[in-house]
Amino acid sequence: MVNDFQIFPLLTHHHFENVMAAENETVVTEFILTGLSEYPRAQAVFFWFLLIAYLISVLGNGLIILLSIKDPDLHTPMYFFLCVLSSLDLIVTNNALPNVLVNCFIYMPTISFSGCLLQMYIGLLVVATECIILAIMAYDRLVAICQPLYYMQIMSWRVCIALVAVSVTICFLYTVATALLRPTDFCGRHIINHFACELQSFLKLACSDTHISELFMQISSLFLLIPPFGFIVVTYGRIGLAVVRIRSAQGRKKAFSTCSSHLLVVSVFYGTIMIMYLNPQGKSVSEKDKLISLMYGALTPMLNPLIYSLRNKDVKGAFWKLVGRKISE
């Protein structure tokens, strides 16, 4: 079984150096992605793990989007934002994972320069947008618990759509700024030590000065990660105080159940993202860095629909209602 997946031979550092020397200052038109090339025996396990994660992510997030659209009971701001989150997870999943799966069977897999840039900046746009959307979802829960009588007035459809539009616009401008500051000179270096095109790995290839790009990335990461995360922490502190004041045990349980899923998703997402972007970066990408990046790209989109579907009665009810309707037809 394992031998079938050993098509991708061991790419040694000596072989890489020979390829790089052969380029000798030429213009880079494509990149080689190393991935797990130094561990060919792990390719089989890696492939099946990613395939399962990919299928669960696509089916789970697709199902949440379908239920949010089809079921009238889910036509609320909370499920609108959940639908947006699932759409972002679908984009993340399909941005790089299909290529990574195919590359398990290819010797020295390559990606074009333009394809690499597209993959990298789509990923950056989605990650940044997801940071803000999770903060908006926390605010939505705060209003629902602390101001239930005015909930639909405060979180009107106009406000919800405007919040998402502003979030996407801010993150798009951030992505454009990052793209404009990207290095242009690579001196023939075209081997990315990663599973896919990732910004930090990309910057490490440049032979031109990348201090401005790296400084912008660090500062922008702080602004895009810390304020939304701080807002979420403060918001859930206020939610916690409000829940404690609820007299009935059933009311407290309902309030806790509506927030626990979102809090779990926030913990997984921000945990991996902060480790990826706020840690001091070495001169080369370590195996740990690659695994953390993989955890965000594969595990987070897979876990989100599982968390929301398994812990949410409304989503489960909408699913069985849809299944019952299909059976009756």
Secondary structure, 3 states (H helix, E strand, C coil): CCHHHCCCCCCCHHHHHHHHHHHCCCCCCEEEECCCCCCHHHHHHHHHHHHHHHHHHHHHHHHHHHHHHHCHHHCCHHHHHHHHHHHHHHHHHHHHHHHHHHHCCCCCCEEEHHHHHHHHHHHHHHHHHHHHHHHHHHHHHHHHHHCHHHHHHHCCHHHHHHHHHHHHHHHHHHHHHHHHCCCCCCCCCCEECCCCCCHHHHHHHCCCCCHHHHHHHHHHHHHHHHHHHHHHHHHHHHHHHHHHHCCCHHHHHHHHHHHHHHHHHHHHHHHHHHHHHHCCCCCCCCHHHHHHHHHHHHHHHHHHHHHHHHCCHHHHHHHHHHHHHHHHC
